[in-house]
């Protein structure tokens, strides 16, 4: 009877050790999966942030380029208008002086 009790005790012990090791195994797999998921998630966030940042910078670059072209165009138009006005004014002055001279 004692031998039987000892066998039951050893069997119960190994049974609980087996359950415990199985739980640890499942927990470690869960932890690994969780870490892999966190890693993938952080990588996705990193890629997303860098993508948005690059798009933002490209957008800023395009807007700056457009503004630059627009400003230079406006400047050329203004300079053209000023030059035209000065040219007309000089011709008008010459005609006026010629008219006075006549």
C-alpha positions as CSV (number, residue, x, y, z in Angstrom):
1,X,0.0,0.0,0.0
2,X,2.9,2.4,0.9
3,X,4.5,1.6,-2.5
4,X,1.2,2.5,-4.2
5,X,0.9,5.7,-2.3
6,X,4.5,6.6,-3.2
7,X,3.8,5.9,-6.9
8,X,0.6,8.0,-6.8
9,X,2.6,10.8,-5.2
10,X,5.4,10.6,-7.7
11,X,2.9,10.5,-10.6
12,X,1.0,13.5,-9.2
13,X,4.3,15.4,-8.8
14,X,5.3,14.7,-12.4
15,X,1.8,15.5,-13.5
16,X,1.9,18.9,-11.9
17,X,5.5,19.5,-13.1
18,X,4.4,18.6,-16.6
19,X,1.4,21.0,-16.4
20,X,3.7,23.7,-15.0
21,X,6.3,23.2,-17.8
22,X,3.5,23.2,-20.4
23,X,2.1,26.5,-19.0
24,X,5.6,28.0,-19.0
25,X,6.1,26.8,-22.6
26,X,2.8,28.3,-23.7
27,X,3.6,31.5,-21.8
28,X,7.0,31.8,-23.5
29,X,5.5,31.2,-26.9
30,X,2.9,33.9,-26.1
31,X,5.7,36.2,-24.9
32,X,7.7,35.6,-28.1
33,X,4.6,36.2,-30.3
34,X,3.8,39.3,-28.3
35,X,7.3,40.6,-28.7
36,X,7.3,39.8,-32.4
37,X,3.9,41.6,-32.7
38,X,5.3,44.6,-30.8
39,X,8.3,44.6,-33.1
40,X,6.2,44.4,-36.2
41,X,3.9,47.1,-34.8
42,X,6.8,49.4,-33.9
43,X,8.4,48.8,-37.3
44,X,5.1,49.6,-39.0
45,X,4.8,52.8,-36.9
46,X,8.4,53.7,-37.7
47,X,7.8,53.2,-41.5
48,X,4.5,55.1,-41.3
49,X,6.1,58.0,-39.5
50,X,9.1,58.2,-41.8
51,X,6.7,57.9,-44.8
52,X,4.5,60.7,-43.6
53,X,7.6,62.8,-42.7
54,X,9.1,62.3,-46.2
55,X,5.8,63.1,-47.8
56,X,5.6,66.2,-45.6
57,X,9.1,67.3,-46.6
58,X,8.4,66.6,-50.3
59,X,5.2,68.6,-50.0
60,X,7.2,71.5,-48.3
61,X,9.8,71.2,-51.1
62,X,7.2,71.3,-53.8
63,X,5.4,74.3,-52.2
64,X,8.7,76.1,-51.7
65,X,9.6,75.5,-55.4
66,X,6.1,76.7,-56.5
67,X,6.4,79.7,-54.3
68,X,9.9,80.4,-55.7
69,X,8.7,80.2,-59.3
70,X,5.6,82.2,-58.5
71,X,7.7,84.9,-56.7
72,X,10.2,85.1,-59.5
73,X,7.4,85.3,-62.0
74,X,5.8,88.1,-60.1
75,X,9.1,89.9,-59.7
76,X,9.8,89.6,-63.4
77,X,6.3,90.9,-64.2
78,X,6.8,93.9,-61.8
79,X,10.2,94.6,-63.2
80,X,8.8,94.4,-66.7
81,X,6.0,96.8,-65.8
82,X,8.4,99.2,-64.1
83,X,10.8,99.0,-67.1
84,X,7.9,99.6,-69.5
85,X,6.7,102.6,-67.4
86,X,10.2,104.1,-67.3
87,X,10.6,103.5,-71.0
88,X,7.3,105.2,-71.8
89,X,8.1,108.0,-69.3
90,X,11.5,108.5,-71.0
91,X,9.9,108.6,-74.5
92,X,7.3,111.0,-73.2
93,X,10.0,113.2,-71.7
94,X,12.0,113.1,-75.0
95,X,8.8,114.0,-77.0
96,X,8.0,116.7,-74.5
97,X,11.6,118.2,-74.8
98,X,11.4,118.0,-78.6
99,X,8.0,119.6,-78.5
100,X,9.4,122.4,-76.2
101,X,12.4,122.7,-78.5
102,X,10.0,123.1,-81.5
